[in-house]
Amino acid sequence: MQQFKSQSAVEAEVDVRHIRNRRFRTRFTNATGFRLSLCVASLLISGSLSSNPSTGFAWQQLAVVPNQQLAAIPHPALNLSPSLLADSSDSVSQLIELLDSPAFSQRQTATVSIIEHGVSALPDLSQRFFDSSPETNYRIRKALEGIAAAGNEETFLKSSAILLTLYANGNEQIFEQIKTLQAQWQTKRTEIAIEALRKTGAEVVQQKGYNARLGQRLVTVMPRGGLQAVISQPLEFEKRTISEQKEMVQTILASDVESNRDFIFELMPRQARVKQTLAIGAINPNLPHLAGTRIVFPTDWAQKNTDTRPIKELRQIDDRLFVEFANTNLSTAQWKTLSTADNIVALSLAVEQSSDALPTTLPASLQALTLTGFEIGEDFPDAIQRSPQLQQVQLNNCDFDERSAKRIDGINSIKNVVCQFENRKLDADIVLAMAEFVDLRTLNLTGVELSAGALQNLRQLTNVSLLYVSDMPASSSFFQSVSVMPQLKNIQFRGCKLDIAAYKKLASAQRIRMNFEAQAFLGIQGSGGINGRRVGADALVTMVVPDSAAAVGGIEAGDFINKIDGEKVNDFNDVRLHITQYTAGDEVDIEVLRDGKPKALTVKLRDYKTARKF
């Protein structure tokens, strides 16, 4: 490296470029230094140091001699033409020489020209790092950063890896720049990884959060437990010798994209970031409301992508991931690669056959796990114990016995268990096995046929607080069993055939709140009578929504709803209970009393969404 020589005013040889550099000008505060600066300024203004077409552009060194005369000595390293100052087609080695130019504009132009060379400039830049001046060294770094920002994935990775190798070598002063580079790299690698995953057929959706508008107030659903800061790994890099650095640079230049990506991923610690605890069961068990990046792999994805490279892309996304495999038939190598990701907080795995093997390793960062269609054996709890942050386990149409359930329940980190069964028959044994889950808070039954023993064992689910019931009959036996579940607070019905008498009996106790998700729209409003008096029936129609199912079916204002599908209706609450049992498109026989006389009508129910336009 060139060194600045501090000698007496009589003996010093001063490079004009250092005089023009602000960092060195402050050293010349005595009278001799001041006169010398004036001399240099005069030479620059008069053009004594400018280019000469006949002799070429020459750098000058100025020697201060006793009689104050200036002697011009050609710089031994350079003999460059003016065209080099703005031509990006010149060789990188020539442009690097201009990085130490006395003119700021020349240094800037040379830096930009080097960046335009792109990846081809990396070997020369890396080599000159070891024998250049401080200014050139600084400009090389800027050039590497520019090449990284402007290049494709291969160029970005090579430039970033070289920057880390050269500048993060035990030098604490460079850490802030490295942090900036790290943030840029995280953004860049996230974009690259998402694009690569989409090309394999995966669906990627980046969710910024869930908002619900209540009246005029915008409510943001925040994670339970608030925000928790995660301590970042310190930016400490091993001090390497020059020969070791040069060897690493050569390895980087010769390596492929994947190798350089892994090198950067391992070498660069993650920035400190805020970690959000999942809002377990806050809105629904599938966690679609949380901010993060959701990645869905379709059913045939594993057959089309058999190597581990696409799975590795998951690790490159700088965000919390919600990953879903529609059909989990990954290879052992793919499972192993998936388990090394430290940014997957929710994982959903499904299989077509329950005999398919469960994974033996899972990401340590996992907070919520959903399994669909698996047969849960006794060894599976060993796999999920390797995920110390796991809080919720959701089992969809999974088969398990009391022993395996008890082992899962024994994992201390799990605070919530969700069981969901759809379009199948449940016997007494599996309901009894669910009773082993002390943390079973949510049970979802859709199109399920419950055996007599299963209905009886529902009362054993002593910790269930939320029950979803869809597309199945809610008989008197069902209401008898759920009425004695001590922690049950809410039942959500959707498209269920209700035993209305049993429903009313449970509702009268007012201990359990029962809601209905409407699937069909009739289109009437009413009251309990005329002037408070009972007239033939309590379900008086006071208004019919225009163009609604009721209007098309012939119901008129002033009618009394008397029967629905042959069952007596006593009040408008009965009307609501009956209509909630149907879906859009169903035809319903409704008997009304009009002018005191019964009239039979057939009404084809409309989609409940059509109610919005009215």
C-alpha positions as CSV (number, residue, x, y, z in Angstrom):
1,M,0.0,0.0,0.0
2,Q,1.1,3.6,-0.7
3,Q,1.8,5.4,2.5
4,F,1.7,9.2,3.2
5,K,5.2,10.3,4.4
6,S,5.2,12.9,7.2
7,Q,8.6,14.7,7.0
8,S,9.9,18.3,7.5
9,A,8.7,21.0,5.2
10,V,12.1,21.0,3.5
11,E,12.3,17.2,2.8
12,A,8.7,16.1,2.4
13,E,7.5,14.7,-0.9
14,V,3.8,15.3,-1.1
15,D,1.4,13.5,-3.5
16,V,-0.9,16.1,-4.9
17,R,-3.9,13.8,-4.6
18,H,-3.4,13.7,-0.8
19,I,-3.2,17.5,-0.7
20,R,-6.6,17.6,-2.4
21,N,-8.0,15.1,0.0
22,R,-9.8,16.8,2.8
23,R,-8.5,14.3,5.4
24,F,-4.9,15.3,4.6
25,R,-5.4,19.0,4.0
26,T,-5.9,19.6,7.7
27,R,-2.4,18.5,8.4
28,F,-0.9,21.5,6.6
29,T,-1.7,24.3,9.0
30,N,1.8,25.9,9.2
31,A,2.9,28.6,6.9
32,T,4.9,26.3,4.6
33,G,1.9,24.0,4.2
34,F,-0.3,26.9,3.4
35,R,2.0,28.3,0.7
36,L,2.3,24.8,-0.7
37,S,-1.5,24.4,-0.9
38,L,-1.6,27.8,-2.8
39,C,1.0,26.6,-5.2
40,V,-0.9,23.4,-5.9
41,A,-4.1,25.4,-6.3
42,S,-2.4,27.7,-8.8
43,L,-1.1,24.8,-10.8
44,L,-4.5,23.2,-11.0
45,I,-6.1,26.5,-12.1
46,S,-3.5,27.3,-14.7
47,G,-3.7,23.8,-16.2
48,S,-0.1,22.7,-15.4
49,L,-1.5,19.4,-14.2
50,S,-4.1,19.0,-16.9
51,S,-4.0,16.5,-19.8
52,N,-1.8,17.0,-22.8
53,P,-2.8,15.4,-26.1
54,S,0.8,14.9,-27.2
55,T,2.3,13.7,-24.0
56,G,-0.7,12.0,-22.4
57,F,-2.1,12.6,-19.0
58,A,0.5,12.5,-16.3
59,W,0.1,12.4,-12.6
60,Q,2.6,14.7,-10.8
61,Q,4.4,14.5,-7.5
62,L,5.5,17.8,-6.0
63,A,8.7,18.1,-4.0
64,V,9.2,20.9,-1.5
65,V,12.8,22.1,-1.7
66,P,14.7,24.7,0.4
67,N,14.4,27.4,-2.2
68,Q,10.6,26.7,-2.4
69,Q,10.8,25.6,-6.1
70,L,8.5,22.9,-7.3
71,A,9.8,19.9,-9.2
72,A,7.4,17.8,-11.2
73,I,8.1,14.1,-11.1
74,P,6.0,11.8,-13.2
75,H,4.0,9.2,-11.3
76,P,5.7,5.8,-11.9
77,A,2.4,3.8,-12.0
78,L,0.2,5.6,-14.5
79,N,0.2,6.8,-18.1
80,L,-3.5,7.0,-19.0
81,S,-5.4,8.7,-21.8
82,P,-8.3,11.2,-21.2
83,S,-10.8,8.7,-22.7
84,L,-10.5,6.5,-19.6
85,L,-12.3,9.1,-17.5
86,A,-15.7,8.3,-18.8
87,D,-15.6,5.2,-20.9
88,S,-17.0,2.1,-19.3
89,S,-15.6,-0.1,-22.0
90,D,-12.0,0.4,-20.8
91,S,-10.4,-2.4,-18.8
92,V,-11.2,-2.8,-15.2
93,S,-7.5,-2.6,-14.2
94,Q,-7.2,0.8,-15.9
95,L,-10.4,2.1,-14.2
96,I,-9.2,1.0,-10.8
97,E,-6.1,3.3,-11.2
98,L,-8.5,6.2,-11.5
99,L,-10.2,5.4,-8.2
100,D,-7.4,7.4,-6.5
101,S,-7.8,10.4,-8.9
102,P,-7.3,13.9,-7.4
103,A,-10.7,14.9,-8.9
104,F,-13.8,13.7,-7.2
105,S,-15.7,13.5,-10.5
106,Q,-13.1,11.3,-12.0
107,R,-13.2,8.9,-9.0
108,Q,-17.0,8.8,-9.3
109,T,-17.0,8.2,-13.0
110,A,-14.5,5.4,-12.7
111,T,-16.5,3.8,-9.9
112,V,-19.7,3.9,-12.1
113,S,-17.8,2.5,-15.1
114,I,-16.5,-0.4,-13.0
115,I,-20.0,-1.2,-11.8
116,E,-21.2,-1.3,-15.4
117,H,-18.6,-4.1,-16.0
118,G,-20.5,-6.2,-13.5
119,V,-19.3,-9.7,-12.6
120,S,-16.3,-9.5,-14.9
121,A,-14.8,-6.8,-12.7
122,L,-14.8,-9.0,-9.5
123,P,-11.4,-10.7,-10.1
124,D,-9.5,-7.4,-10.6
125,L,-11.3,-5.6,-7.8
126,S,-10.5,-8.5,-5.4
127,Q,-6.8,-8.6,-6.4
128,R,-6.3,-4.8,-6.1
129,F,-7.8,-4.7,-2.6
130,F,-4.6,-6.1,-1.2
131,D,-2.2,-3.5,-2.7
132,S,-4.2,-0.3,-3.0
133,S,-4.4,3.1,-1.2
134,P,-7.0,3.8,1.4
135,E,-9.1,5.8,-1.1
136,T,-8.9,3.0,-3.7
137,N,-9.8,0.5,-1.1
138,Y,-12.9,2.5,-0.1
139,R,-13.9,2.8,-3.8
140,I,-13.4,-0.9,-4.4
141,R,-15.9,-1.5,-1.7
142,K,-18.4,0.9,-3.2
143,A,-17.9,-0.8,-6.6
144,L,-18.6,-4.2,-5.1
145,E,-21.7,-2.9,-3.4
146,G,-22.9,-1.4,-6.7
147,I,-22.3,-4.6,-8.7
148,A,-24.2,-6.6,-6.0
149,A,-27.2,-4.2,-6.2
150,A,-27.4,-4.1,-10.0
151,G,-26.6,-7.7,-10.8
152,N,-28.6,-10.9,-11.1
153,E,-28.6,-13.6,-8.4
154,E,-25.2,-15.0,-9.3
155,T,-23.6,-11.6,-9.4
156,F,-25.2,-10.5,-6.2
157,L,-24.1,-13.6,-4.4
158,K,-20.5,-13.4,-5.6
159,S,-20.2,-9.7,-4.9
160,S,-21.7,-10.0,-1.4
161,A,-19.6,-13.0,-0.5
162,I,-16.4,-11.1,-1.6
163,L,-17.4,-8.1,0.3
164,L,-17.9,-10.2,3.5
165,T,-14.5,-11.9,2.9
166,L,-12.5,-8.7,2.4
167,Y,-14.1,-6.2,4.6
168,A,-15.6,-8.1,7.6
169,N,-12.3,-9.5,8.6
170,G,-12.1,-8.6,12.3
171,N,-12.7,-4.9,11.5
172,E,-15.3,-3.6,13.9
173,Q,-15.6,-0.3,12.0
174,I,-17.1,-2.1,9.0
175,F,-19.9,-3.7,11.0
176,E,-22.5,-1.0,10.3
177,Q,-21.8,-1.2,6.5
178,I,-22.1,-5.0,6.8
179,K,-25.4,-4.6,8.6
180,T,-26.7,-2.5,5.8
181,L,-25.5,-5.0,3.2
182,Q,-27.1,-7.8,5.3
183,A,-30.5,-5.9,5.1
184,Q,-30.1,-5.4,1.4
185,W,-29.2,-9.1,0.9
186,Q,-32.2,-10.3,3.0
187,T,-34.5,-8.2,0.8
188,K,-32.9,-9.4,-2.4
189,R,-32.7,-13.1,-1.4
190,T,-36.4,-13.0,-0.3
191,E,-37.4,-11.7,-3.7
192,I,-35.3,-14.3,-5.5
193,A,-36.5,-17.2,-3.3
194,I,-40.2,-16.3,-3.7
195,E,-39.8,-16.1,-7.5
196,A,-37.9,-19.4,-7.5
197,L,-40.6,-21.1,-5.5
198,R,-43.4,-19.7,-7.7
199,K,-41.6,-21.2,-10.7
200,T,-41.8,-24.7,-9.1
201,G,-45.6,-24.3,-8.9
202,A,-45.9,-23.2,-5.3
203,E,-48.4,-20.4,-4.3
204,V,-46.8,-17.6,-2.3
205,V,-48.9,-14.9,-0.6
206,Q,-47.3,-12.2,1.6
207,Q,-49.7,-11.1,4.3
208,K,-49.2,-7.8,6.0
209,G,-51.7,-8.5,8.7
210,Y,-55.5,-8.9,9.4
211,N,-57.8,-6.0,9.7
212,A,-61.5,-6.0,10.7
213,R,-63.7,-2.9,10.3
214,L,-66.1,-2.4,13.2
215,G,-68.3,0.6,12.5
216,Q,-65.9,3.5,11.7
217,R,-63.1,2.1,13.8
218,L,-60.3,0.0,12.2
219,V,-59.2,-2.8,14.5
220,T,-56.0,-4.7,14.0
221,V,-55.8,-8.1,15.5
222,M,-52.5,-8.3,17.4
223,P,-50.8,-11.5,18.4
224,R,-51.5,-12.8,21.9
225,G,-48.6,-12.1,24.2
226,G,-47.6,-9.0,22.3
227,L,-44.2,-8.4,20.8
228,Q,-41.0,-9.9,22.0
229,A,-37.5,-8.7,21.0
230,V,-35.1,-11.4,19.8
231,I,-31.4,-10.9,20.6
232,S,-29.4,-11.0,17.4
233,Q,-26.2,-13.0,17.0
234,P,-23.2,-10.5,17.2
235,L,-21.5,-9.6,14.0
236,E,-18.1,-11.2,14.8
237,F,-15.9,-12.7,12.0
238,E,-12.7,-14.6,12.3
239,K,-9.5,-12.7,11.5
240,R,-7.9,-14.2,8.4
241,T,-4.5,-13.8,6.8
242,I,-4.2,-12.2,3.4
243,S,-3.4,-15.6,1.8
244,E,-6.5,-17.1,3.4
245,Q,-8.6,-14.2,2.1
246,K,-7.2,-14.6,-1.4
247,E,-8.0,-18.3,-1.3
248,M,-11.6,-17.6,-0.2
249,V,-12.1,-15.1,-2.9
250,Q,-10.9,-17.6,-5.5
251,T,-13.3,-20.2,-4.1
252,I,-16.2,-17.7,-4.3
253,L,-15.4,-16.8,-7.9
254,A,-15.4,-20.4,-8.9
255,S,-18.5,-21.5,-6.9
256,D,-22.0,-21.9,-8.2
257,V,-25.1,-19.9,-7.0
258,E,-26.1,-22.4,-4.4
259,S,-22.7,-22.7,-2.8
260,N,-22.3,-18.9,-2.5
261,R,-25.8,-18.6,-1.1
262,D,-25.1,-21.2,1.6
263,F,-21.8,-19.4,2.3
264,I,-23.5,-16.0,2.9
265,F,-26.4,-17.6,4.8
266,E,-24.1,-19.3,7.2
267,L,-21.6,-16.4,7.5
268,M,-24.0,-13.5,8.0
269,P,-26.0,-13.6,11.2
270,R,-29.6,-12.4,11.1
271,Q,-30.5,-8.9,12.1
272,A,-32.2,-8.6,15.5
273,R,-35.9,-8.7,14.7
274,V,-39.2,-8.6,16.6
275,K,-40.7,-12.1,17.1
276,Q,-44.4,-12.4,17.3
277,T,-46.1,-15.1,19.4
278,L,-48.9,-16.7,17.3
279,A,-52.4,-15.7,18.4
280,I,-53.3,-19.3,19.0
281,G,-57.0,-19.9,18.3
282,A,-57.8,-16.2,18.5
283,I,-59.9,-16.2,15.3
284,N,-59.8,-19.7,13.9
285,P,-57.5,-22.7,14.3
286,N,-56.0,-22.4,10.8
287,L,-54.2,-19.0,11.6
288,P,-55.0,-17.3,8.3
289,H,-55.2,-13.9,9.9
290,L,-51.5,-13.5,11.0
291,A,-48.9,-11.4,9.2
292,G,-46.3,-13.3,7.4
293,T,-45.6,-15.2,4.1
294,R,-47.9,-18.1,3.3
295,I,-46.5,-20.8,0.9
296,V,-48.8,-23.5,-0.4
297,F,-47.3,-26.5,-2.2
298,P,-49.9,-28.3,-4.4
299,T,-50.7,-32.0,-4.4
300,D,-48.3,-33.1,-7.1
301,W,-45.5,-30.8,-6.2
302,A,-43.2,-33.4,-4.7
303,Q,-43.3,-35.6,-7.8
304,K,-42.3,-32.7,-10.0
305,N,-39.5,-31.3,-7.7
306,T,-37.5,-34.2,-6.3
307,D,-34.3,-32.5,-5.2
308,T,-33.7,-30.3,-2.1
309,R,-33.0,-27.0,-3.9
310,P,-36.6,-25.7,-3.8
311,I,-36.9,-26.6,-0.2
312,K,-33.7,-24.7,0.5
313,E,-35.4,-21.6,-0.9
314,L,-37.6,-21.5,2.2
315,R,-34.6,-20.7,4.3
316,Q,-33.8,-17.6,2.2
317,I,-37.0,-15.7,2.9
318,D,-36.5,-13.2,5.6
319,D,-39.9,-13.5,7.2
320,R,-42.0,-15.8,9.3
321,L,-43.4,-18.5,7.1
322,F,-46.7,-20.4,7.1
323,V,-45.9,-23.4,4.9
324,E,-48.6,-25.9,3.7
325,F,-48.1,-29.1,1.8
326,A,-51.3,-30.4,0.1
327,N,-49.8,-33.8,-0.2
328,T,-46.7,-34.6,1.9
329,N,-44.6,-37.2,0.3
330,L,-41.2,-35.6,0.6
331,S,-38.0,-37.6,0.4
332,T,-35.8,-38.1,3.5
333,A,-33.3,-35.5,2.1
334,Q,-36.1,-33.0,1.6
335,W,-37.4,-33.6,5.1
336,K,-34.0,-33.0,6.5
337,T,-33.6,-29.8,4.5
338,L,-37.0,-28.5,5.6
339,S,-36.1,-29.1,9.3
340,T,-33.1,-26.8,9.1
341,A,-35.2,-23.7,8.2
342,D,-35.3,-21.3,11.1
343,N,-38.1,-19.1,9.8
344,I,-41.1,-21.5,9.6
345,V,-43.5,-20.7,12.4
346,A,-46.6,-22.7,11.1
347,L,-46.5,-25.9,9.1
348,S,-49.4,-27.8,7.6
349,L,-48.9,-31.4,6.3
350,A,-51.4,-33.6,4.6
351,V,-51.3,-37.1,3.1
352,E,-53.7,-39.0,0.8
353,Q,-53.2,-42.3,2.7
354,S,-52.9,-42.5,6.5
355,S,-50.2,-45.1,6.2
356,D,-47.7,-42.5,4.8
357,A,-44.9,-41.8,7.2
358,L,-44.8,-38.8,9.5
359,P,-41.6,-36.7,9.5
360,T,-39.0,-37.6,12.1
361,T,-37.6,-34.0,12.3
362,L,-39.4,-30.6,12.3
363,P,-38.1,-27.0,12.2
364,A,-37.0,-25.8,15.7
365,S,-38.7,-22.5,15.0
366,L,-42.2,-24.2,14.6
367,Q,-45.0,-22.7,16.8
368,A,-48.1,-24.3,15.1
369,L,-48.3,-27.7,13.4
370,T,-51.3,-29.0,11.5
371,L,-51.5,-32.7,10.4
372,T,-54.2,-34.0,8.0
373,G,-54.9,-37.6,7.4
374,F,-52.1,-39.1,9.3
375,E,-52.1,-42.1,11.6
376,I,-50.4,-40.8,14.8
377,G,-48.1,-43.4,16.3
378,E,-46.3,-43.5,19.6
379,D,-43.0,-42.4,18.1
380,F,-44.3,-39.1,16.6
381,P,-44.2,-37.2,19.9
382,D,-40.4,-37.7,19.8
383,A,-40.3,-35.6,16.6
384,I,-42.3,-32.7,17.8
385,Q,-40.3,-32.5,21.1
386,R,-37.4,-31.3,18.9
387,S,-39.5,-28.1,18.3
388,P,-39.2,-26.4,21.7
389,Q,-41.4,-23.4,20.6
390,L,-44.3,-25.5,19.4
391,Q,-47.5,-24.2,21.0
392,Q,-50.4,-25.6,19.0
393,V,-51.1,-29.0,17.4
394,Q,-54.1,-29.4,15.1
395,L,-55.1,-32.9,14.1
396,N,-57.4,-33.0,11.0
397,N,-59.0,-36.5,10.3
398,C,-56.1,-38.1,12.1
399,D,-56.3,-41.5,13.8
400,F,-54.7,-41.9,17.2
401,D,-55.2,-43.8,20.3
402,E,-55.1,-42.9,24.0
403,R,-51.4,-43.8,24.4
404,S,-50.2,-41.5,21.6
405,A,-52.6,-38.7,22.7
406,K,-51.2,-38.9,26.3
407,R,-47.6,-38.7,25.0
408,I,-48.5,-35.6,22.9
409,D,-50.3,-34.0,25.9
410,G,-47.1,-34.5,28.0
411,I,-45.1,-32.1,25.9
412,N,-44.8,-29.0,28.1
413,S,-44.6,-26.4,25.3
414,I,-48.0,-27.3,23.8
415,K,-50.7,-25.0,25.1
416,N,-53.5,-25.7,22.6
417,V,-54.8,-28.7,20.8
418,V,-57.3,-28.6,18.0
419,C,-59.1,-31.7,16.6
420,Q,-61.1,-31.6,13.4
421,F,-63.0,-34.4,11.8
422,E,-64.8,-34.2,8.4
423,N,-67.1,-36.5,6.5
424,R,-66.3,-39.6,8.5
425,K,-67.8,-41.8,11.3
426,L,-66.4,-41.3,14.8
427,D,-66.6,-44.2,17.2
428,A,-66.3,-44.2,21.0
429,D,-62.6,-45.0,21.1
430,I,-61.3,-42.0,19.2
431,V,-63.5,-39.6,21.3
432,L,-62.2,-41.2,24.4
433,A,-58.6,-40.8,23.1
434,M,-59.3,-37.0,22.6
435,A,-60.2,-36.9,26.3
436,E,-56.5,-37.4,27.0
437,F,-55.7,-34.0,25.6
438,V,-55.8,-31.7,28.6
439,D,-55.1,-28.8,26.2
440,L,-57.9,-29.7,23.7
441,R,-59.7,-26.3,23.5
442,T,-61.3,-26.5,20.0
443,L,-63.3,-29.3,18.4
444,N,-64.5,-29.1,14.8
445,L,-67.1,-31.6,13.5
446,T,-68.1,-31.3,9.8
447,G,-70.4,-33.9,8.2
448,V,-69.6,-36.4,10.9
449,E,-71.6,-39.4,11.9
450,L,-71.4,-39.9,15.7
451,S,-72.0,-43.4,17.0
452,A,-74.0,-43.9,20.2
453,G,-70.8,-44.4,22.1
454,A,-69.2,-41.4,20.6
455,L,-72.2,-39.2,21.5
456,Q,-72.0,-40.5,25.1
457,N,-68.2,-39.9,25.3
458,L,-68.5,-36.2,24.2
459,R,-69.2,-35.4,27.8
460,Q,-65.6,-36.6,28.6
461,L,-64.1,-33.7,26.7
462,T,-63.9,-31.6,29.8
463,N,-61.6,-28.8,28.5
464,V,-63.2,-28.0,25.1
465,S,-64.4,-24.4,25.1
466,L,-65.2,-23.9,21.4
467,L,-67.2,-26.4,19.3
468,Y,-67.8,-26.0,15.6
469,V,-70.7,-28.2,14.2
470,S,-71.4,-28.2,10.4
471,D,-73.5,-30.1,7.9
472,M,-74.7,-32.8,10.5
473,P,-77.7,-33.4,12.7
474,A,-77.7,-31.9,16.2
475,S,-80.0,-34.4,17.9
476,S,-81.4,-34.3,21.4
477,S,-78.7,-36.8,22.4
478,F,-76.1,-34.4,21.1
479,F,-77.5,-31.5,23.1
480,Q,-77.7,-33.7,26.2
481,S,-74.0,-34.6,25.9
482,V,-72.6,-31.1,25.2
483,S,-74.8,-29.6,27.9
484,V,-72.6,-31.3,30.6
485,M,-69.2,-30.3,29.1
486,P,-68.0,-28.0,31.9
487,Q,-65.7,-25.7,29.9
488,L,-67.8,-25.3,26.8
489,K,-68.6,-21.6,26.2
490,N,-69.6,-21.4,22.5
491,I,-71.1,-23.6,19.8
492,Q,-71.0,-22.4,16.2
493,F,-73.6,-24.1,14.0
494,R,-73.4,-24.1,10.2
495,G,-76.0,-25.9,8.0
496,C,-77.1,-28.3,10.8
497,K,-80.5,-30.0,11.2
498,L,-81.4,-29.0,14.8
499,D,-83.7,-30.7,17.3
500,I,-85.3,-27.3,18.0
501,A,-86.9,-28.4,21.3
502,A,-83.5,-29.6,22.7
503,Y,-81.8,-26.5,21.4
504,K,-84.3,-24.2,23.2
505,K,-83.8,-26.2,26.4
506,L,-80.1,-25.7,26.3
507,A,-80.4,-22.0,25.2
508,S,-82.7,-21.3,28.1
509,A,-79.9,-22.2,30.6
510,Q,-77.9,-19.3,29.1
511,R,-74.6,-21.0,30.0
512,I,-73.5,-21.8,26.4
513,R,-73.6,-19.2,23.7
514,M,-74.9,-20.7,20.4
515,N,-74.4,-18.9,17.1
516,F,-75.4,-19.7,13.5
517,E,-73.5,-19.0,10.4
518,A,-76.3,-18.3,7.9
519,Q,-76.0,-20.1,4.5
520,A,-79.4,-19.1,3.1
521,F,-81.4,-15.9,2.8
522,L,-85.2,-15.8,2.9
523,G,-85.7,-12.0,2.9
524,I,-88.4,-11.1,5.4
525,Q,-88.7,-9.0,8.6
526,G,-91.3,-9.4,11.2
527,S,-92.7,-9.0,14.7
528,G,-94.6,-11.0,17.3
529,G,-98.1,-9.8,16.4
530,I,-100.4,-6.8,15.8
531,N,-100.4,-4.1,18.5
532,G,-98.9,-6.7,20.9
533,R,-101.8,-9.2,20.4
534,R,-101.4,-12.8,19.2
535,V,-103.2,-13.1,15.9
536,G,-103.2,-16.7,14.6
537,A,-99.4,-16.9,14.9
538,D,-96.5,-14.9,16.4
539,A,-94.4,-14.7,13.2
540,L,-95.9,-11.7,11.5
541,V,-94.2,-10.6,8.3
542,T,-94.0,-6.8,8.4
543,M,-91.7,-6.4,5.4
544,V,-90.6,-8.4,2.4
545,V,-87.2,-7.6,0.7
546,P,-87.8,-6.9,-3.0
547,D,-86.5,-9.5,-5.4
548,S,-85.6,-11.8,-2.4
549,A,-86.5,-15.5,-2.2
550,A,-89.6,-14.6,-0.1
551,A,-90.8,-12.1,-2.6
552,V,-90.3,-14.5,-5.6
553,G,-91.9,-17.3,-3.6
554,G,-95.1,-15.3,-2.9
555,I,-94.8,-14.2,0.7
556,E,-96.4,-10.8,1.4
557,A,-96.3,-8.3,4.2
558,G,-99.1,-9.1,6.7
559,D,-98.7,-12.9,6.3
560,F,-98.1,-15.0,9.4
561,I,-95.5,-17.8,9.0
562,N,-97.3,-20.8,10.3
563,K,-95.3,-23.9,9.3
564,I,-91.9,-24.6,7.7
565,D,-91.5,-28.0,6.1
566,G,-94.5,-29.2,8.1
567,E,-93.2,-28.1,11.5
568,K,-95.1,-25.6,13.5
569,V,-93.6,-22.1,13.9
570,N,-94.3,-20.2,17.1
571,D,-92.3,-17.0,16.6
572,F,-89.7,-15.4,14.5
573,N,-86.9,-17.1,16.4
574,D,-88.3,-20.4,15.1
575,V,-88.2,-19.0,11.6
576,R,-84.6,-18.1,12.0
577,L,-83.7,-21.6,13.5
578,H,-85.4,-23.4,10.6
579,I,-83.8,-21.3,7.8
580,T,-80.3,-21.7,9.3
581,Q,-80.6,-25.4,8.6
582,Y,-80.7,-24.9,4.9
583,T,-78.3,-23.8,2.2
584,A,-78.7,-21.6,-0.9
585,G,-80.7,-23.3,-3.6
586,D,-82.8,-25.5,-1.2
587,E,-86.5,-25.4,-1.7
588,V,-88.6,-25.0,1.4
589,D,-92.3,-25.6,1.9
590,I,-93.7,-22.6,3.9
591,E,-97.3,-22.3,5.0
592,V,-98.5,-18.8,5.8
593,L,-101.8,-17.5,7.2
594,R,-103.2,-14.8,5.0
595,D,-106.5,-13.2,6.1
596,G,-106.8,-16.1,8.6
597,K,-106.6,-18.8,5.9
598,P,-103.6,-21.1,5.3
599,K,-101.7,-20.8,2.0
600,A,-99.0,-23.2,0.9
601,L,-95.9,-21.8,-0.8
602,T,-92.7,-23.2,-2.1
603,V,-89.7,-20.9,-1.7
604,K,-86.2,-21.4,-3.2
605,L,-83.7,-19.9,-0.8
606,R,-81.1,-17.5,-2.1
607,D,-77.4,-17.2,-1.1
608,Y,-77.0,-15.3,2.1
609,K,-74.4,-13.0,0.4
610,T,-77.2,-11.6,-1.7
611,A,-78.6,-10.0,1.5
612,R,-75.7,-7.4,1.3
613,K,-77.2,-5.7,-1.7
614,F,-80.5,-5.1,0.1
